Amino acid sequence: MQLSIFWRLVLTCLVIIVVMAGVNLYALFQLRQLTALSTEMALSHYPAVEAAKHLQAALYEQLNSEKKYLATKDQTFLTNFHEEVEEFRKSLEHLRTQETGSPGLALLQETGRMFQERLVLAHDEMSQANDQSFTASPAYEERRDLLMDQMTAAIQRYIELHEARISAGVGESRARAAQAEAATEQLVLVALVFGLGLAGIASYSILFPLRQLQGHIKHIGQGHFGTPLNIAAPPELRELVDTVNWMGEKLQELDDMKAEFLAHVSHELRTPMASIQEGTHLLLDEIPGPLKAEQRTTLLIMADSSRRLINLISTILDLSKMEAGMMEYRIVPTELRRVADISVKKVQLLADSKHVQVFVEHPEERLWVKADAARIEQVLDNLLSNALKFSPDGGIVKIQIRPDQKAGTLEVAVSDSGPGIAAEDLPYIFERFYQGKNKSKHNLAGSGLGLALAKRVVEAHGGRIWIESEVGKDTTVRFVLRLTKPGGAS
């Protein structure tokens, strides 16, 4: 089932939106992971480091208060010592409850054990300090300093543990950020390419049938009505295609009716026109009696008009046979120079009346082509008649015959010195009844069938015909036929 244009566009937009949403969700997920790392460092590691540093400072404050008390026996320093001990214990306990890692918890427990041992030693020593002459023993000081150093080292390892975690977290955060940035860029690029590709496919699926339809309409405009267009297209375009096919069928029916009518009328007119022409010739030969000059002039006009009308009727009948595929050709080796000379003789009187010179340029050797001599003569007759019709008085009409032995072809060119053909008329010049869009004094009377017949005859011989012309310059009609030998071998 073909989707309509509306649903194709809607589905394309939805897919592009889903792809872009997926890219955004991935970027959001990576951002949340980075935020979680930053939160962990901000709420766990940094406070732990600061609290551990505070424990170190509290240890040294206890040591100072203890030394001052042992030196002065002042109760104020003893009170300060106890307060600092209590604050240290609370801070250590709080830090221990916040710690989640086993290594850090072990270090804090070790610090607490050593702190208890240090307090026992300090209380024993201070209980003996009532005597004013009491001085701390070296053994106590040595043991106290050793415990202080061990506690300080344990707390320092705890600080370094968390600083290492902070450093690792920062490194991981940077690595994830770089990875997320690279992945996001790649996903955005892939999504962009995918979106453009999908949009291109959707556009192509709509535009391709339209272009095919446009080409088919141009084909109809060139007079080819019979072939229907059968393409896969959206429903909206399918209706348009069906309408165009219906129009082509109707035009074909009208064209067939017109061809049949022209063929019938031409056939019916041929016999009476032949009788009129024969009667006119009998009168011109003065068989019924002598003619006056005015009578002869009138009869000559009648004879020329009947001849042209019979030629037109014959051309219409020939075109009808060609279109019906009923035209028979007798293809035999034909000497083209002889055919050209015959056509020139036919138009010589008309050329002389317009003072137009007709030249035939050809090689010295005799040239043979595969052709029906009568039909090729008909082509040259039409081309020469057109050339003379559009050439001004005193102009030149030229036939050039040029063989190409390598290609095995013979080119015939008929050129005139007329006004030329407009560029917009050239694509249609071989169509039946076409006489140009721009009417001027050069658009003389004619049927517009001569070039159409010439094209069909040349193509039936396997050749090609074309026109080279510009407005204000000469016009040249060229056609190509296959060379052969007098015996018929190519």
Residue pairs with C-beta under 8 A, 6 or more apart in sequence:
2 232
2 233
2 234
2 235
2 238
3 11
3 234
4 234
4 235
4 236
5 206
5 234
5 236
5 237
8 202
8 205
8 206
8 234
9 202
12 198
12 199
12 202
15 198
16 191
16 194
16 195
16 198
16 199
19 191
19 194
19 195
20 191
20 195
22 187
22 191
23 184
23 187
23 188
23 191
26 183
26 184
26 187
27 180
27 184
30 176
30 177
30 179
30 180
30 183
30 184
31 180
33 176
34 173
34 176
34 177
34 180
37 169
37 172
37 173
37 176
38 173
40 169
41 165
41 166
41 169
41 170
44 98
44 100
45 162
45 163
45 165
45 166
45 169
46 166
47 98
48 95
48 98
48 99
48 104
48 158
48 162
49 159
49 162
49 163
49 166
51 91
51 94
51 95
51 98
52 95
52 155
52 158
52 159
52 162
53 159
54 91
55 88
55 91
55 92
55 95
55 111
55 155
56 152
56 155
56 156
58 84
58 87
58 88
58 91
59 88
59 148
59 151
59 152
59 155
61 84
62 81
62 84
62 85
62 88
63 144
63 148
65 77
65 78
65 80
65 81
65 84
66 77
66 81
66 122
66 126
68 74
68 77
69 75
69 77
69 78
69 81
69 126
69 129
70 125
70 126
70 129
70 134
70 135
70 136
73 129
73 130
73 132
73 134
78 126
81 122
85 119
88 115
89 115
92 108
92 111
92 112
92 115
95 108
96 105
96 108
96 109
96 112
99 105
99 108
101 161
101 165
103 161
104 158
104 161
104 162
107 154
107 155
107 157
107 158
107 161
108 158
110 154
111 151
111 154
111 155
111 158
114 147
114 150
114 151
114 154
115 151
117 147
118 144
118 147
118 148
118 151
121 140
121 143
121 144
121 147
122 144
125 136
125 137
125 140
125 144
128 134
205 234
206 234
206 237
209 231
209 232
209 233
209 234
209 237
209 241
210 237
212 229
212 231
213 229
213 231
213 233
213 237
213 240
213 241
213 244
216 229
216 244
216 248
217 244
219 227
220 244
220 247
220 248
220 251
222 428
222 431
223 255
223 431
223 432
225 248
225 249
225 251
225 252
225 255
226 248
226 252
227 248
228 245
228 248
228 249
229 241
229 244
229 245
229 248
231 241
233 241
259 320
259 323
259 324
262 316
262 320
263 316
263 317
263 320
266 313
266 316
266 317
266 320
267 317
269 309
269 313
270 310
270 313
270 314
270 317
273 306
273 309
273 310
273 313
274 310
276 302
276 306
277 303
277 306
277 307
277 310
280 299
280 302
280 303
280 306
281 303
282 288
283 291
283 295
283 299
284 291
284 296
284 299
284 300
284 303
291 299
312 447
312 449
315 382
315 447
315 449
315 450
315 453
316 449
318 327
318 378
318 453
319 432
319 449
319 452
319 453
319 456
321 327
322 453
322 456
322 457
322 460
327 460
329 372
329 375
329 460
329 461
330 372
330 374
331 370
331 371
331 372
331 461
332 370
332 371
332 372
332 373
332 488
333 368
333 369
333 370
333 484
333 485
333 486
333 487
333 488
334 368
334 369
334 370
334 371
334 372
334 373
334 376
335 366
335 367
335 368
336 367
336 368
336 369
336 371
336 376
336 401
336 410
336 412
336 481
337 360
337 362
337 366
337 367
337 401
339 373
339 376
339 377
339 380
340 360
340 362
340 380
340 399
340 401
340 412
341 360
342 377
343 377
343 380
343 381
343 384
344 358
344 360
344 384
344 399
346 381
346 384
347 358
347 381
347 384
347 385
347 388
348 358
350 385
350 388
351 357
351 358
351 388
351 397
354 388
354 391
354 393
354 395
355 393
355 394
356 388
356 391
356 393
356 394
356 395
356 396
356 397
357 395
357 396
357 397
358 384
358 388
358 396
358 397
358 398
358 399
359 396
359 397
359 398
359 399
360 398
360 399
360 401
361 398
361 399
361 400
361 401
362 399
362 400
362 401
363 401
363 402
363 403
366 486
367 401
367 403
367 410
367 483
368 483
368 484
368 485
368 486
369 376
369 410
369 481
369 482
369 483
369 484
370 461
370 462
370 481
370 482
370 484
370 490
371 461
371 481
372 457
372 461
375 457
375 460
375 461
376 457
376 461
376 481
378 453
378 454
378 457
379 453
379 454
379 457
379 458
379 479
380 399
380 412
380 414
382 450
382 451
382 453
382 454
383 414
383 450
383 454
383 477
384 397
384 399
384 414
385 450
386 416
386 446
386 450
386 451
386 477
387 397
387 414
387 415
387 416
387 418
387 475
387 477
388 397
388 416
389 444
389 446
390 416
390 418
390 419
390 442
390 444
390 475
391 397
391 416
391 417
391 418
392 417
392 418
395 416
395 417
395 418
396 416
396 417
397 414
397 415
397 416
397 417
398 413
398 414
398 415
399 412
399 413
399 414
400 411
400 412
400 413
400 415
401 410
401 411
401 412
402 410
402 411
402 413
403 409
403 410
403 411
403 483
404 410
404 411
405 483
408 482
408 483
408 490
409 480
409 481
409 482
409 483
410 480
410 481
410 482
410 483
411 478
411 479
411 480
412 478
412 479
412 480
412 481
413 476
413 477
413 478
414 476
414 477
414 478
415 474
415 475
415 476
415 477
416 474
416 475
417 474
418 442
418 474
418 475
419 440
419 442
419 471
419 472
420 469
420 470
420 471
420 472
420 473
420 474
420 475
421 429
421 436
421 467
421 469
421 470
421 471
421 475
422 436
422 437
422 438
422 471
423 470
423 471
424 437
425 434
425 436
425 437
425 438
426 467
426 469
428 434
429 436
429 451
429 467
430 451
430 452
430 454
430 455
430 465
431 448
431 452
432 448
432 449
432 452
433 447
433 448
433 449
433 452
434 448
434 452
435 443
435 446
435 448
436 443
451 477
454 465
454 477
454 479
455 465
458 464
458 465
458 479
458 480
458 481
459 465
461 481
461 482
462 481
462 482
463 479
463 480
463 481
463 482
464 479
464 480
465 477
465 478
465 479
465 480
466 477
466 478
466 479
467 475
467 476
467 477
467 478
468 475
468 476
468 478
469 475
469 476
482 490
483 490
484 490
